[in-house]
Amino acid sequence: MMRDGVKVKIYYIPGSHPCEAVFKAAELKNIDYKRVVVLPPAHRIQMTLMFGSRTVPAAKITGGPNGTEKIQTSRKIIRAFESMNPDAPEFYPSDPAQRERVLAAEAWGDGDFQDIGRRLSWAHLARDASGVASFSEGQPVPLPKFMQNLAAAPMSKIQAKLNRADDESVKSDLAKLPELLDQVDQYIADGVIGGEQPNAADLQILASLWLWRSMDDLRPAIDARPSGKACEALFGEPGGRIAGGILPADWFEPVNRSLVPATA
Ligand SMILES: N[C@@H](CCC(=O)N[C@@H](CS)C(=O)NCC(=O)O)C(=O)O
């Protein structure tokens, strides 16, 4: 059981996949929390002033096992949640060999793999910001709708620049996608992720696919795989929707080719 009097606030950007990983972790541990939306790109300054470093997710925990804590990064927050409710199923398996595998997969999912979701989504939204509103729907955004709509295009262009979502990087990310999905499928086949009880690697890796699945041009290739099904089982529907046809169709050739069975 979580102890009484604990308060958790999670600072986040709607649609951010590491933030979604943290929300799912809180849900699985039965941890009550309050969501606080921060607005990109200004969140970099806000987070630096409040937490010391510029990224979300960030969590403020008061009255927990370690008193008041301010924590940044999805991996550290998920570790803090693990210790807050030891009665709930564990994110880090106690079997040493399985634990090693989960930790390695979690670290892999928090590397370049995590950056790809940011580059791909901002590259789309910088060209066509109409999808931004779908991620904010139902979220406590501290800005009237008309201002959100006015800000969507310039904000997305800045975010694309800050995340280095240039054409070359995005094309290279899309070319790598089938290989990365093969790796996720392999983790599932090896029993590292996709089991009955979600672990820290499930949270980290499948949260990226949750964001990838919001892009119409990517979703069919992901959904056709065990990794897409594992993502859906844990995270459900994506937090928003980015229409197809925004990026040049030929950039998706490697992804679409991977949909065709090798014998065809
Ligand atoms: N690997 C970290 C990175 C988090 C991260 O880069 N978050 C993005 C939003 S998805 C962000 O706040 N970026 C702002 C920046 O890099 O300045 C984590 O999992 O918490």
PDBQT file of the ligand as one rigid body, heavy atoms in Angstrom, charges set to zero:
ROOT
HETATM    1  N1  LIG A 301      15.502  10.406 -21.555  1.00  0.00    +0.000 N 
HETATM    2  C1  LIG A 301      14.832  11.420 -20.798  1.00  0.00    +0.000 C 
HETATM    3  C2  LIG A 301      14.576  12.552 -21.756  1.00  0.00    +0.000 C 
HETATM    4  C3  LIG A 301      13.303  13.297 -21.660  1.00  0.00    +0.000 C 
HETATM    5  C4  LIG A 301      13.136  14.307 -22.789  1.00  0.00    +0.000 C 
HETATM    6  O1  LIG A 301      14.028  14.552 -23.636  1.00  0.00    +0.000 OA
HETATM    7  N2  LIG A 301      11.952  14.907 -22.795  1.00  0.00    +0.000 N 
HETATM    8  C5  LIG A 301      11.620  15.847 -23.839  1.00  0.00    +0.000 C 
HETATM    9  C6  LIG A 301      10.127  15.786 -24.100  1.00  0.00    +0.000 C 
HETATM   10  S1  LIG A 301       9.663  14.220 -24.771  1.00  0.00    +0.000 SA
HETATM   11  C7  LIG A 301      12.009  17.240 -23.374  1.00  0.00    +0.000 C 
HETATM   12  O2  LIG A 301      11.611  17.690 -22.325  1.00  0.00    +0.000 OA
HETATM   13  N3  LIG A 301      12.852  17.888 -24.170  1.00  0.00    +0.000 N 
HETATM   14  C8  LIG A 301      13.311  19.197 -23.875  1.00  0.00    +0.000 C 
HETATM   15  C9  LIG A 301      14.757  19.377 -24.112  1.00  0.00    +0.000 C 
HETATM   16  O3  LIG A 301      15.454  18.423 -24.457  1.00  0.00    +0.000 OA
HETATM   17  O4  LIG A 301      15.205  20.504 -23.932  1.00  0.00    +0.000 OA
HETATM   18  C10 LIG A 301      13.609  10.824 -20.097  1.00  0.00    +0.000 C 
HETATM   19  O5  LIG A 301      13.206   9.703 -20.421  1.00  0.00    +0.000 OA
HETATM   20  O6  LIG A 301      13.075  11.457 -19.177  1.00  0.00    +0.000 OA
ENDROOT
TORSDOF 0
